[in-house]
Amino acid sequence: MSVEASLTEHYTHGGLEAALLAALTAMGRDVEHLSPADLMGADEFHVGGAAATKELAARLDLKPGMKLLDLGSGLGGPARHLAGLGCEVTGIDLTPEYVAVAESLTRRMGMSAQVSFRQANADRLEFPDGSFDGVTLLHVGMNVPDKAGMFAAIHKVLKPGGFFAIYDVMQVAAGEIEFPMPWSPGPASSFVETPDAYRAALAAAGFTIAAEQDRGDFARAFFAAQRARIAEGGPPPISLGLVLGMTGPKKIANLAGMIARGVLAPYEIIARRG
Ligand SMILES: C[S@@+](CC[C@H](N)C(=O)[O-])C[C@H]1O[C@@H](n2cnc3c(N)ncnc32)[C@H](O)[C@@H]1O
């Protein structure tokens, strides 16, 4: 099976929209008129959820009207956050079910004029050169074997001076990865790299690094707060667990454990096209 096919299979839930809408209805929400808060972070598929997106966005010097591309847009939470700041966002994702759910949630939040989604592979960007002011990549690089190739394609679709913001899980110390992980069932579709490898691939594609940050401490605090909340009030009615399905707790425990041991960490790099 190709990496692309195995990733699509890994991420496909099969009844995700119905499951999300049923949970929202049970919470008493009007599913035709949702707000981002209603999803309680279930639409932010990365460590730190909405808080991580908000903090990354605050570092990007965003201006209303900017055209952004969110690669591997998942259920669309990050793209909608950026659109809420006045940007016009295009999301692309490999998994057809995620694209359909992202479109549905965006329509139900009344944001379809600011955010659109399409199914595509991030390594084949079919946009004219210089189309975007910024590109975001949140927890997607772990699924991409040829990062140098993808970064070169991103460089082309950015305007000169445009930003490329990465928030990926990276290997920050030696240690074998325990699977399943939220992004992959096993090593055949997992391509976790070190910050050094990202820096080299960015430089080869012509990017200049403007800022970078190991977010391990933030992640450890996030998981600790999540555990404390669950111990006190039980599991939330809607969460990423619903998206991850039966194997969700094992995937999250493996990732949290490897971040606790300091082997993996979510890591931000903000680069610019020269
Ligand atoms: C861990 S999720 C992150 C989703 C989203 N960025 C977020 O933070 O909420 C990874 C996403 O990347 C998508 N993906 C993986 N490889 C991809 C590729 N080569 N091209 C486009 N999307 C990809 C998956 O379908 C999935 O939606």
The ligand as an SDF file (V2000), in Angstrom:
LIG
                    3D

 27 29  0  0  0  0  0  0  0  0999 V2000
   -2.4270   15.3800   12.7390 C   0  0  0  0  0  0  0  0  0  0  0  0
   -3.5170   15.9650   11.5180 S   0  0  0  0  0  0  0  0  0  0  0  0
   -3.3610   17.7570   11.6850 C   0  0  0  0  0  0  0  0  0  0  0  0
   -4.5490   18.4960   11.0850 C   0  0  0  0  0  0  0  0  0  0  0  0
   -4.5120   20.0140   11.2130 C   0  0  0  0  0  0  0  0  0  0  0  0
   -3.3070   20.5700   10.6360 N   0  0  0  0  0  0  0  0  0  0  0  0
   -4.6660   20.4430   12.6370 C   0  0  0  0  0  0  0  0  0  0  0  0
   -3.6590   20.8190   13.2380 O   0  0  0  0  0  0  0  0  0  0  0  0
   -5.7880   20.4100   13.1480 O   0  0  0  0  0  0  0  0  0  0  0  0
   -2.5970   15.6680   10.0230 C   0  0  0  0  0  0  0  0  0  0  0  0
   -3.3880   16.0000    8.7840 C   0  0  0  0  0  0  0  0  0  0  0  0
   -2.4990   16.0230    7.6750 O   0  0  0  0  0  0  0  0  0  0  0  0
   -3.1350   15.4400    6.5770 C   0  0  0  0  0  0  0  0  0  0  0  0
   -2.0520   14.9830    5.6790 N   0  0  0  0  0  0  0  0  0  0  0  0
   -1.0900   14.0620    5.9210 C   0  0  0  0  0  0  0  0  0  0  0  0
   -0.2560   13.9730    4.8760 N   0  0  0  0  0  0  0  0  0  0  0  0
   -0.6760   14.8650    3.9580 C   0  0  0  0  0  0  0  0  0  0  0  0
   -0.2330   15.2420    2.6650 C   0  0  0  0  0  0  0  0  0  0  0  0
    0.8300   14.6760    2.0960 N   0  0  0  0  0  0  0  0  0  0  0  0
   -0.9180   16.1980    2.0060 N   0  0  0  0  0  0  0  0  0  0  0  0
   -2.0220   16.7760    2.5570 C   0  0  0  0  0  0  0  0  0  0  0  0
   -2.4820   16.4590    3.7740 N   0  0  0  0  0  0  0  0  0  0  0  0
   -1.8340   15.5190    4.4720 C   0  0  0  0  0  0  0  0  0  0  0  0
   -3.9740   14.3420    7.1630 C   0  0  0  0  0  0  0  0  0  0  0  0
   -5.0250   13.9530    6.3050 O   0  0  0  0  0  0  0  0  0  0  0  0
   -4.4770   15.0120    8.4420 C   0  0  0  0  0  0  0  0  0  0  0  0
   -5.6500   15.7310    8.2240 O   0  0  0  0  0  0  0  0  0  0  0  0
  1  2  1  0
  2  3  1  0
  2 10  1  0
  3  4  1  0
  4  5  1  0
  5  6  1  0
  5  7  1  0
  7  8  2  0
  7  9  1  0
 10 11  1  0
 11 12  1  0
 11 26  1  0
 12 13  1  0
 13 14  1  0
 13 24  1  0
 14 15  1  0
 14 23  1  0
 15 16  2  0
 16 17  1  0
 17 18  1  0
 17 23  2  0
 18 19  1  0
 18 20  2  0
 20 21  1  0
 21 22  2  0
 22 23  1  0
 24 25  1  0
 24 26  1  0
 26 27  1  0
M  CHG  2   2   1   9  -1
M  END
$$$$
